[in-house]
């Protein structure tokens, strides 16, 4: 189901209260004019393999980074996925308490999973 980004926290908390207790993944797709962020929730308490996937769009035009609110309160496992969204797609996640990086010594300017990223640039890991 597609949702507005302002509803993300409310819907994730509602899914948690309805038994969707497992966040399988969060990822994004870079289209030419927007980013689509996809969340996949499972109810692993039943043997019915119930799943809900929600999608939302963020505008990537202009100078401001796309922004989303964190869902860590309902799903602590979102931490890793949100860090990935932040570093790989340059999406700002509001409400995060940690700023630990996945790519500690990344010296690139473009996020690696965005279409603007230029493959072949040198990546130096400083030791």
Buried (B, 14 or more C-beta within 10 A) or exposed (E): EEBEBEEBBEBBBEBBEEBBBBBEBBBBEBEEEBBBBEBBBBBEEEEEEBEBEBEBBBEBEEEEBBEBBBBBEBBEBBBEBBBBBBBBBBBBBEEBEEEEEEBEEBEEEEBBBBEEBEEEEEEEEEE
